[in-house]
Amino acid sequence: MLIRDETPDDIDAIHDLTSTAFKPMPYSDGTEAEIIRRLRAAGDLTISLVAEQDGEVLGHVAFSPVTIDGAQDGWFGLGPISVKPERQRQGVGKALIARGLELLRETGASGCVLIGNPDIYSRVGFSSDGQLKYLDLDTRLVQRIVLRGFPPSGTLRFAPAFES
Ligand SMILES: CC(C)(COP(=O)(O)OP(=O)(O)OC[C@H]1O[C@@H](n2cnc3c(N)ncnc32)[C@H](O)[C@@H]1OP(=O)(O)O)[C@@H](O)C(=O)NCCC(=O)NCCS
């Protein structure tokens, strides 16, 4: 399996994969694939990685800038992330996240945040201390990994593509 940056040829496969992977999820509002297109159009798709095997896109992860209490201080949001349903729980998501975090670290990012199931993301190093808030969500779902400096506190806001 190869983890690499997206190319223009991957765009439709990423869209289809994201729609398919999120469809059965109770927390999905069906907009995730479109969010990736909007991030790309807005220049906010800081990192977009695909997992490829035998020419097929098995997984994808996006990273985009976030603000905390209105400041963009080198923090990025992970997501959407998708793995083909028949290839889930085989380490594809973990490999995509590991590579994305490595790239963020190389560019001097402060860290990465996400909203998601702590059972999954604690396995790849994310945690919550309750200091980061997103809407009225349980702060245990609002997780981060610090790459440089101190753990953040305040109100998290994702790129505009997540809100339109
Ligand atoms: C979430 C998702 C991207 C994870 O990708 P994946 O390739 O299945 O995950 P991995 O196999 O790399 O697993 C990473 C870790 O999380 C754990 N994990 C994965 N899915 C899990 C689940 N549903 N419940 C609990 N733990 C889970 C794995 O056991 C693994 O931990 P380990 O290495 O210590 O065993 C994938 O399941 C997916 O596409 N889901 C549908 C779309 C979605 O919900 N996206 C995320 C929204 S927050």
The ligand as a Gaussian input file, in Angstrom:
#p B3LYP/6-31G(d) Opt

LIG

0 1
 C      -12.768000       5.782000      10.808000
 C      -11.978000       5.083000       9.714000
 C      -11.363000       6.108000       8.781000
 C      -10.846000       4.266000      10.385000
 O      -10.029000       3.683000       9.373000
 P       -9.561000       2.165000       9.495000
 O       -8.628000       1.881000       8.387000
 O      -10.762000       1.309000       9.608000
 O       -8.801000       2.200000      10.888000
 P       -7.514000       1.338000      11.316000
 O       -7.708000      -0.082000      10.888000
 O       -6.279000       2.013000      10.844000
 O       -7.625000       1.418000      12.895000
 C       -6.977000       2.397000      13.705000
 C       -7.204000       2.041000      15.150000
 O       -8.554000       2.329000      15.513000
 C       -9.215000       1.135000      15.938000
 N      -10.564000       1.170000      15.344000
 C      -10.863000       1.301000      14.039000
 N      -12.195000       1.327000      13.863000
 C      -12.729000       1.210000      15.095000
 C      -14.054000       1.176000      15.592000
 N      -15.118000       1.280000      14.757000
 N      -14.246000       1.055000      16.924000
 C      -13.197000       0.965000      17.769000
 N      -11.904000       0.996000      17.377000
 C      -11.682000       1.105000      16.052000
 C       -8.401000      -0.018000      15.402000
 O       -8.523000      -1.159000      16.229000
 C       -6.996000       0.545000      15.412000
 O       -6.382000       0.452000      16.671000
 P       -5.139000      -0.581000      16.919000
 O       -4.153000      -0.275000      15.832000
 O       -4.669000      -0.219000      18.273000
 O       -5.751000      -1.917000      16.777000
 C      -12.861000       4.108000       8.902000
 O      -13.455000       3.198000       9.771000
 C      -13.954000       4.792000       8.086000
 O      -13.771000       5.124000       6.913000
 N      -15.172000       4.993000       8.668000
 C      -16.287000       5.597000       7.938000
 C      -16.105000       7.079000       7.781000
 C      -15.908000       7.742000       9.115000
 O      -16.659000       7.496000      10.048000
 N      -14.872000       8.590000       9.207000
 C      -14.448000       9.199000      10.464000
 C      -15.403000      10.148000      11.022000
 S      -14.787000      10.775000      12.580000

